[in-house]
Amino acid sequence: MGRSVHYSPGIGDLQNAQTLASFSALTYVARQCAKFDTSLVVTNRTPEVYPITEEIVRQAYVQEGKTDRFQLDNVRFFSSDQFAYASACVGMMNRERPAANILIGPFWAESLIIAEVGAQIGAIQIAGTAHTHQIPFFVAACDYCLIGEEIYAASAYLSKDPILLGNLVAQDWAKMVMATLVLVGAIIATTSPKANWLATLLLK
């Protein structure tokens, strides 16, 4: 289409697990953009995240053998202020009109501001955050949405990191065990109200 892709890793810092998960998604997106000679614009709100996203994009172009196509100006730091960052994203999107808007990471009140403008300019939008109070806005404004912990699953899937994949499998098994215990406990409490052996066992 001759238009760019906009990627935002959210507004969290390096202590936020969602930011780290976003890096894996950015690695994949950057490699795809390099492969298909598509311009990628990455916007940053946090100073310590900025050099990391820059290096991720640079390495993606190196790995695709297109080092000369990497444009340093396309990885941008806007502002440490939440709404100044959102305003800068809105201005950039209205000027450059990216064909795709990808928002994966920790987002707060600026989520709808950025996603709404993406919808207005007709961009294909993919968003994901683990902040449950922002998910409804992404669902309403975006074409595709990663809900809650799905961003961690996507990070593990895209990176193929065995440690991340192992973590994911362990968490899934733990959730299944807990769900089974809840179901068994509910059945026992319903059929035999006086049988409290499961509760006693769990208290130990």
C-alpha positions, -999 to +999 in steps of 0.1 A: +000+000+000+030+023+002+021+032+038+039+026+071+031+005+102+030+022+136+040+002+166+037+013+202+051-008+231+029+010+256+038+035+282+053+012+309+089+010+320+113-020+320+100-033+353+066-039+336+062-075+323+039-063+296+067-041+281+090-071+280+063-091+263+058-063+238+095-066+228+089-101+214+060-089+193+080-059+181+108-082+170+084-102+149+067-071+134+101-055+126+113-086+108+081-088+087+084-051+079+120-055+069+112-086+048+085-068+028+102-034+027+075-017+047+083+014+067+080+008+105+075+037+129+080+029+166+069+055+191+082+055+227+071+072+259+097+058+283+134+069+279+149+036+289+126+017+265+136+039+235+171+025+229+159-010+233+132-007+207+157+011+184+181-019+187+153-044+182+143-028+149+180-024+138+187-061+145+155-071+126+168-053+095+203-068+099+188-103+102+168-098+070+200-086+052+186-051+047+208-030+070+207-001+045+169+001+047+169+008+085+159+044+092+169+057+126+144+085+124+115+060+124+122+049+160+110+080+179+109+092+215+080+116+220+076+125+256+077+111+291+043+127+298+014+103+292-009+126+273+019+145+255+029+111+242-007+103+232-010+137+215+022+132+196+010+098+184-023+113+172-004+140+153+020+115+137-009+092+127-029+120+111+001+133+092+016+099+081-016+079+080-001+044+087-019+014+072-015-006+104-016+004+140-002-021+165-005-013+202+008-041+225+020-034+261+009-015+292-017+011+283-038+034+305-061+063+297-043+070+264-054+037+249-087+049+234-071+082+222-046+064+200-069+036+190-098+060+180-075+079+157-063+047+141-099+037+134-106+072+120-078+070+095-088+035+084-057+016+098-059-021+105-055-022+143-041-049+165-040-042+203-033-060+235-028-052+271-031-070+305-048-039+320-083-052+322-099-018+325-085-007+291-094-039+272-130-027+264-116+003+246-093-018+225-121-043+217-144-014+206-119+004+185-096-023+171-099-051+145-080-077+166-074-077+204-052-097+227-071-099+259-053-099+292-027-127+295-029-134+258-001-109+253+023-132+273+011-162+252+017-142+220+052-132+232+061-168+240+047-180+207+064-154+185+098-156+203+099-195+205+119-190+237+118-224+255+118-207+290+088-185+281+070-215+265+077-236+296+064-209+319+032-207+298+026-245+299+033-246+337+008-217+343-019-235+321-015-267+341-017-249+374-049-232+362-064-265+352-055-281+386-071-251+405-102-252+383-105-290+389-102-284+427-129-257+426-152-280+406-146-310+429-151-288+460-184-274+446-197-309+439-187-322+474-202-291+491-235-295+471-239-332+476-225-336+511-227-303+530-213-319+562-182-333+544-156-307+550-125-329+544-115-310+512-116-277+530-096-291+559-070-305+534-067-272+516-062-253+548-032-275+556 
